């Protein structure tokens, strides 16, 4: 193998998928200040990831929302305001039908 092909800080690190708490060990030279105790009793640098093969729909075969930044809630709030201001034809017809119903 060729010498000096890897950076000097190439070492074993723990990658943790924060969406489902799956962790795995690999090698990287990415900088991190956090560490974690691994199964073998040694302490390794920790790199947190938002999505990995353990949580991505392509690999899991099921859809799940990974929302670490509150983007889905932000969208729903924004869309709710829009939906109130712009009702669909079906919603308008439903309100009209309720108003026309005789009281029992």
C-alpha positions in Angstrom: 0.0 0.0 0.0 1.2 3.5 -0.8 2.5 5.5 2.2 1.0 8.8 3.3 -2.2 8.4 1.3 -4.5 9.1 4.3 -4.5 12.2 6.4 -2.7 12.1 9.7 -6.0 12.2 11.7 -7.6 9.3 9.9 -9.0 7.2 12.8 -11.9 5.0 13.9 -15.0 7.0 14.7 -18.6 6.2 15.7 -21.4 7.5 13.4 -24.8 7.9 15.1 -28.1 8.3 13.2 -30.0 10.7 15.4 -33.3 9.9 13.9 -33.4 6.3 15.1 -30.4 6.0 17.5 -28.5 3.5 15.3 -24.7 3.6 15.6 -21.9 2.1 13.7 -18.1 2.3 13.6 -16.1 3.3 10.6 -13.1 5.4 9.8 -13.0 9.1 9.1 -10.9 12.2 9.4 -13.9 14.5 10.1 -13.5 16.8 13.0 -15.6 16.4 16.1 -15.4 17.4 19.8 -17.9 14.8 21.1 -16.9 11.3 22.2 -18.8 8.2 23.1 -18.0 4.9 24.8 -18.3 2.0 22.3 -19.3 -1.7 22.8 -15.6 -2.7 23.1 -15.1 -0.4 26.1 -13.0 2.2 24.3 -13.9 5.8 23.8 -14.2 7.0 20.2 -15.0 10.3 18.5 -18.8 10.7 17.7 -20.2 12.1 14.5 -24.0 12.6 14.4 -25.8 12.2 11.2 -29.4 13.1 10.3 -30.0 10.2 7.9 -28.2 7.0 7.1 -29.1 3.7 5.4 -30.8 2.7 8.7 -33.4 5.5 8.3 -33.5 6.3 4.5 -36.8 5.2 2.9 -34.9 3.7 -0.1 -33.1 1.2 2.2 -35.8 0.6 4.8 -38.7 0.2 2.3 -41.0 2.4 4.4 -41.7 6.1 4.5 -40.9 7.9 7.7 -40.4 11.6 8.2 -37.1 12.7 9.6 -37.6 16.2 10.8 -34.7 17.5 12.9 -35.0 21.2 12.0 -38.8 21.6 12.4 -39.3 22.0 8.7 -42.5 20.0 8.6 -44.2 21.9 11.5 -43.2 25.2 9.8 -44.7 24.0 6.5 -47.9 22.9 8.2 -48.4 26.2 10.0 -47.7 28.1 6.8 -50.1 25.9 4.8 -52.8 26.1 7.4 -52.9 29.9 7.0 -53.1 29.6 3.2 -55.8 26.9 3.5 -58.0 29.2 5.7 -57.6 32.1 3.3 -58.2 30.0 0.2 -60.8 27.3 0.8 -61.2 24.6 -1.9 -64.5 24.2 -3.8 -65.2 21.1 -1.9 -64.9 22.9 1.5 -67.1 25.7 0.2 -69.8 23.3 -0.9 -69.6 21.4 2.4 -70.2 24.7 4.3 -73.0 25.6 2.0 -74.7 22.2 2.4 -74.4 22.5 6.3 -76.0 25.9 6.2 -78.9 24.6 4.1 -79.7 21.6 6.4 -82.8 22.1 8.5 -82.3 22.1 12.2 -83.6 19.0 14.0 
